[in-house]
């Protein structure tokens, strides 16, 4: 079963930790890495903006991808949160199995 890496940036560490914990608690993600110190430059509402953000890297199964993305959008404090899904091409089979097991809603 394919595993997806969901990327999202958060405005601060507290938000990132809260979102990561919720996604794992609800079995939408098997693991979420929280990477501080991300500098972002982007265009928003006609202006170039710069912000210090925290990157989330969530690992989930293909059948939980859409639910994770919807829940993340629901909980995220930004008006237009970055939520991107990247399908992994390969991985350690035991790790891929673990992601599938940990994201089963009935587990």
ABEGO torsion letter per residue (X at the ends): XBBBBBBBBBABAAAAAAAAAAAAAAGABABBBBBBGBBBBBBBGGBBBBBBBBBBBBBBBAAAAAAAAAAAAAABABABBBBBBBBBABBBAAAAAAAAAAABAAX
